[in-house]
Amino acid sequence: MKHTQGQWLICEHDNGLIIDGSACAWPIAKVDKETQPMHWRANARLIASAPQLLKALEEYVAEWDFEHASETYQTGVSPEPASLIMAREAIARAKGDSNA
């Protein structure tokens, strides 16, 4: 299943903020300031940035794979840095991979 495309917006709502992909008409998520008084704005910003973060991780992995393809082909192994492993895991989790 794909996520809502486009830039996600943060909009003021009755008791907090909503994250939306279309001028605040169809909420993707709601962050309630009463149940999350310390972190509600930061949580909303993090949720709203999810599509950009996912795209950045996908680009990072694709670039690394392209740059190291010949090394992997020649040796059968290409050691991956911890950041790449974390990126692959985060992408899988965001896309609903049951193994993540």
N, C-alpha and C positions, 0 to 999 in steps of 0.2 A: 504494500500500500504506500502511496506517495503522500508526502505532507502538503499542506497548503502552500502553493507557490507564491513567489513574490516577496516583497519586503513586509515584515510583520511590524505592526504599529502598536504603540502603547497608548491607550486612551483612558482618561479618567472615568471612573464608574462610581456608583453610590458609596460603597464601602471599600474601595480600593482601585485597582487598575485592571483593565482587560487587555489582552493581547489579541490582535486581529490582523487579518490579511487583506481587509477590504473596507477601509474608511470606518472602522469600528461598527460595522453592521452585523457581522457574524463572528462572535468571539471564538477564539481558538482556546484560550485559557483565561482564568480569572485569578488574580492575586488579591486576597482579602487582607486589608491592613489591620483588622482586629485580631485575626488568628496568627498573623505573622508580623507583629509590630516592629521588630528590629530590622527585618530584612526584606520587607515587601517590595520596595522600589528596586533594590538590587536584583531580587528574584525575577521581577518583571523584565528588567533589562536583559538578564541572561536568557530568559525564555524567548524574548523577541529577537535576540541575536542568533538563535539556533540555526536558521537556514543559512546564514552567512558562515557560521562556524563549520557546519557540515560541508559546505562547498569548499572551504579552505582546506579542510582535512582531506577531502577527496582529491583536490588538486595536488596536495603534498604527496599523497600516496602514489598518484599517477606519475608525477614527475620522478619520484624516487625509483619506481618500478621501471620507467623508461631509461633512466640513466644507468641502472644496474642490470638491465636485461642481458647484456653480453657477458657480464661477469657470472651471472647465474647460469647462463647457457654453457659457458666454458667449464665451470667448476661444479655445477650442480647445487651450489650453495652460495648464498650471499648474506653475510651476517647483517641483520637488521638492527638499527639502533632502537633503544627502548621507546623513544618518542614515536617511531614508526609503528611499533607494535601497539602502543596505546592508541594511535590514530586509527589503525585497522579495527581495534576493539570498539572504539567509540562510534565509528561508522556502522559497524555491524549492529550495535545496540540501537542506534538511531533509526536504522532501517528495519528493526524488528527481527533480526537474526536470532533464532532460538538458541544458538550455541554461544551467544555473547554473554 
